Amino acid sequence: MKRRFLFLLMAVCSFVGANAALNRTNNYLEAASATAEQGKTVEVALTMVNNTKEIINWQTDLVLPEGITLVSAVAADRWSEAIQVEGVRLFSETETPVATGRGVVAKFTLQVAATVAPGEYDLALTGIVMHTPDGTEIAQTENKGFKLTVTEAPEEGKKGDLNGDDYVDASDIQVVLNDMANDTNDPKCDLNNDGFIDASDIQVILNIMAEQ
């Protein structure tokens, strides 16, 4: 009798374990790889894959290298409820179960510090937990990795050097005059950022020339 009970218990445990593993294989979150410039932000798409279960809520933590931080997140495509951010954690729930399928449920924004060296970095989703409407918990035991490629920030040109010859002189004033005459409104000629290209921009160049 005891042997039969133990055998039954082992069979039940095996079934539960196999079912949980199947759920993890067929229902999970993943993030797309992305590219960002030093000192800039980048938006990353978070995809929910729920091939066999409707999902009512989910959460995950981000594993981020030093100098890369999570700043915000918004719902997207398959998800309509607000995405909550706490430190490196993203989570959300909805009153309406999300039907089975695959698609983006959120887009989160990462800030890359200007001090982060160019290169490819390994990031990951960890602690992924999803719940079905009946309360079934689907917890991932492995991290879901993705890549962030950081590119070098371009060097800023010298202010007032509108023709790119590395000097600020009368030739740059001529660029502004040409823009005014042709009414082309080239943004680079708006040196004082007032929304207009006029004599005040020429004055900026004159001031720079006087300080050289």
C-alpha positions as CSV (number, residue, x, y, z in Angstrom):
1,M,0.0,0.0,0.0
2,K,2.8,2.4,1.0
3,R,4.7,1.5,-2.2
4,R,1.6,2.2,-4.3
5,F,1.1,5.6,-2.6
6,L,4.7,6.5,-3.1
7,F,4.5,5.5,-6.7
8,L,1.3,7.6,-7.2
9,L,2.9,10.6,-5.4
10,M,6.0,10.3,-7.6
11,A,3.8,10.2,-10.7
12,V,1.9,13.3,-9.6
13,C,5.1,15.2,-8.9
14,S,6.5,14.2,-12.3
15,F,3.4,15.3,-14.0
16,V,3.4,18.6,-12.2
17,G,7.0,19.2,-12.9
18,A,6.6,18.3,-16.6
19,N,3.6,20.6,-16.9
20,A,5.5,23.5,-15.3
21,A,8.4,23.0,-17.6
22,L,6.0,22.9,-20.6
23,N,4.4,26.2,-19.4
24,R,7.9,27.8,-19.1
25,T,8.8,26.6,-22.6
26,N,5.6,28.0,-24.2
27,N,5.0,31.1,-22.2
28,Y,7.7,33.7,-21.4
29,L,8.9,37.3,-21.9
30,E,11.8,38.3,-24.1
31,A,13.5,41.6,-25.0
32,A,14.8,42.7,-28.4
33,S,18.5,43.6,-28.8
34,A,19.2,47.3,-29.5
35,T,21.8,49.9,-30.3
36,A,22.4,53.2,-28.4
37,E,24.8,56.0,-28.6
38,Q,26.9,57.0,-25.6
39,G,25.0,59.6,-23.5
40,K,21.7,58.8,-25.2
41,T,18.6,56.8,-24.4
42,V,17.3,53.8,-26.3
43,E,13.8,52.2,-26.4
44,V,13.7,48.4,-26.2
45,A,10.7,46.3,-27.1
46,L,9.5,43.7,-24.6
47,T,7.6,40.8,-26.2
48,M,5.2,38.4,-24.5
49,V,5.1,34.9,-25.9
50,N,2.1,33.0,-24.4
51,N,1.4,30.2,-26.8
52,T,-0.8,28.1,-24.5
53,K,-2.1,30.3,-21.7
54,E,-4.0,33.5,-21.4
55,I,-2.1,36.0,-19.2
56,I,-3.5,38.4,-16.6
57,N,-0.3,39.9,-15.2
58,W,3.5,39.6,-15.4
59,Q,6.7,41.0,-14.0
60,T,10.4,40.9,-14.6
61,D,13.7,42.4,-13.4
62,L,16.4,43.8,-15.7
63,V,20.0,42.8,-15.3
64,L,22.0,45.9,-16.4
65,P,25.7,46.7,-16.7
66,E,27.1,49.6,-14.8
67,G,26.2,52.9,-16.5
68,I,23.0,51.7,-18.1
69,T,19.8,52.4,-16.2
70,L,16.1,51.8,-16.6
71,V,14.2,55.2,-16.8
72,S,10.7,54.5,-18.0
73,A,8.3,52.0,-19.7
74,V,5.0,52.2,-21.6
75,A,2.4,49.7,-22.7
76,A,2.4,48.7,-26.4
77,D,0.4,46.7,-28.9
78,R,-0.9,43.7,-27.0
79,W,-1.1,45.3,-23.6
80,S,-3.3,48.2,-22.6
81,E,-2.6,48.7,-18.9
82,A,0.1,51.0,-17.5
83,I,3.6,49.5,-17.0
84,Q,5.0,50.1,-13.5
85,V,8.7,50.7,-12.9
86,E,10.4,50.1,-9.6
87,G,14.2,50.3,-9.8
88,V,15.0,47.6,-12.4
89,R,11.6,45.9,-12.1
90,L,8.8,46.1,-14.7
91,F,5.4,44.8,-13.9
92,S,1.8,45.1,-15.0
93,E,-1.6,43.5,-14.7
94,T,-4.9,43.8,-16.5
95,E,-8.5,43.0,-15.8
96,T,-8.9,41.5,-19.3
97,P,-6.9,38.3,-20.0
98,V,-4.5,38.6,-22.9
99,A,-5.3,35.9,-25.5
100,T,-2.6,33.4,-26.5
101,G,-0.2,34.6,-29.1
102,R,3.0,36.6,-29.5
103,G,3.7,40.3,-29.6
104,V,5.1,43.4,-28.0
105,V,3.5,44.3,-24.6
106,A,5.8,47.1,-23.5
107,K,8.6,49.4,-24.6
108,F,11.1,50.4,-21.9
109,T,13.7,53.1,-22.1
110,L,17.3,52.7,-21.1
111,Q,19.7,55.6,-20.4
112,V,23.3,55.0,-21.4
113,A,25.8,57.1,-19.6
114,A,28.4,59.1,-21.6
115,T,31.1,57.2,-19.7
116,V,30.0,53.7,-21.0
117,A,32.6,52.5,-23.4
118,P,31.6,51.5,-26.9
119,G,31.0,47.8,-27.4
120,E,28.4,45.0,-27.0
121,Y,26.9,44.4,-23.6
122,D,25.0,41.5,-22.2
123,L,21.7,42.4,-20.6
124,A,19.0,40.1,-19.3
125,L,15.4,39.6,-18.1
126,T,15.4,37.7,-14.8
127,G,12.7,36.7,-12.3
128,I,10.1,36.4,-15.0
129,V,6.7,35.6,-13.5
130,M,3.4,35.4,-15.4
131,H,-0.1,34.5,-14.0
132,T,-3.1,33.1,-15.8
133,P,-6.7,34.1,-14.9
134,D,-7.1,31.0,-12.7
135,G,-4.1,31.9,-10.6
136,T,-1.6,29.5,-12.2
137,E,2.0,30.9,-11.8
138,I,4.4,30.5,-14.7
139,A,7.9,31.3,-13.3
140,Q,11.0,31.3,-15.5
141,T,14.1,29.6,-13.9
142,E,16.5,30.9,-16.5
143,N,17.4,34.5,-17.5
144,K,16.4,35.7,-21.0
145,G,19.4,37.4,-22.4
146,F,19.6,40.2,-25.0
147,K,22.3,42.5,-26.3
148,L,22.9,46.3,-26.2
149,T,25.4,47.7,-28.6
150,V,26.8,51.0,-27.5
151,T,28.3,53.3,-30.2
152,E,30.7,56.1,-29.8
153,A,29.1,59.6,-29.6
154,P,30.1,61.8,-32.5
155,E,32.4,64.7,-31.7
156,E,30.6,68.0,-31.6
157,G,31.7,70.5,-34.1
158,K,33.0,73.9,-33.1
159,K,30.2,76.3,-32.4
160,G,29.9,78.8,-35.2
161,D,31.9,76.7,-37.7
162,L,29.1,76.4,-40.2
163,N,31.2,75.3,-43.2
164,G,33.2,72.7,-41.3
165,D,36.7,74.1,-42.0
166,D,37.5,74.2,-38.3
167,Y,37.6,78.0,-38.2
168,V,35.1,80.5,-37.2
169,D,35.5,83.5,-39.5
170,A,33.8,85.6,-42.2
171,S,33.1,82.5,-44.3
172,D,30.7,81.3,-41.7
173,I,29.0,84.7,-41.7
174,Q,28.6,84.2,-45.4
175,V,26.8,80.9,-44.8
176,V,24.3,82.6,-42.6
177,L,23.8,85.4,-45.2
178,N,23.3,82.9,-47.9
179,D,20.7,81.1,-45.8
180,M,18.9,84.3,-45.1
181,A,18.9,85.3,-48.8
182,N,17.7,81.9,-50.0
183,D,15.2,81.5,-47.1
184,T,16.4,77.9,-46.6
185,N,16.1,78.0,-42.8
186,D,19.0,75.6,-42.2
187,P,18.8,74.7,-38.4
188,K,22.6,74.8,-38.1
189,C,22.5,78.6,-38.8
190,D,20.2,79.2,-35.9
191,L,23.1,79.7,-33.5
192,N,21.1,81.3,-30.7
193,N,18.3,78.7,-30.9
194,D,15.5,81.3,-31.1
195,G,13.8,79.7,-34.0
196,F,14.9,82.4,-36.5
197,I,17.9,82.9,-38.7
198,D,18.8,86.6,-38.8
199,A,21.3,89.2,-37.8
200,S,21.4,87.9,-34.2
201,D,23.0,84.7,-35.5
202,I,25.7,86.7,-37.3
203,Q,26.3,88.5,-34.0
204,V,27.0,85.1,-32.3
205,I,29.7,84.4,-34.9
206,L,31.2,87.9,-34.4
207,N,31.3,87.3,-30.6
208,I,33.1,83.9,-31.1
209,M,35.5,85.6,-33.5
210,A,36.2,88.3,-30.9
211,E,37.0,85.7,-28.2
212,Q,39.4,83.7,-30.4
